[in-house]
């Protein structure tokens, strides 16, 4: 099991958090996805998966969750 952490911008509410968790949770090998919401700032996305994930691995899921969401870095 591997833990990957990313900073996400554009999240403003619980609906945003749930959208990200749902889309990321559907990626192959993902066991869990949690988001620490920072309204108007950089929220933290923590993913438990069977391998380390990269920005490229999760980018399509983040885009699907919301057009205004972006991975920092």
N, C-alpha and C positions, 0 to 999 in steps of 0.2 A: 504494500500500500504506500502511496506517495501523496504528499500534500503540496499543492501548488497555490500560490497567492498572487493576486493581481489587484491593481487599483483601477476602479471604474468611475468615470464621470457621467453626469447627466441623470443620475437617480435622484428622485425627489420625494418618493413616498413608498408605502408598503406594496402598492401595485407594481411599481418598478422593480422592487426587490423580488417579488414573486415571479415576475416575467423572466428575470435573469436566472433565478434558481431553476425554474421549469425548463428553459431552453438548454442551459448548461447540463442539467441533470439527465437530459436525453442523449448526451454524447456517449459514445462507446467507452466502457470502462469506468465511468464516473459512478462512484458510490454515494457521494453527497456533495452538495454545494450550499454554502452559507454566505450571507452578505451582511456586513456591518454597515448600515446606512449612515452616510454623512451628507445631509441635505446641502446642496450647493457646493459640495466639495468632492473629495476623492473617497468613495466608498471602497471597502475591502471585500473582495471575493475570495473565499477559501474553498478549494476543491480537494476532496479525497478521491483518488482514482487508482487504478491498477498500474499507472505509470505517471511520470512527471509530464504535465501538459505545458505547451508553449502558447504564446500569444496567438500564433497562427492556428493552433488547434481550437481555441475557443472563440476566435473572432467571428466566425459565421453565426454562432449561437448568440453572441452579444448583439450583433446586427439584427438578427431575427427578433430578439427580445424588444428592441426599440431603436429607431433610427437615430435618436439623439444620444444614445449611450456610446461611450468610447473607452477603450482600454488605454491607460496612461503608460507611456514608455515604449 
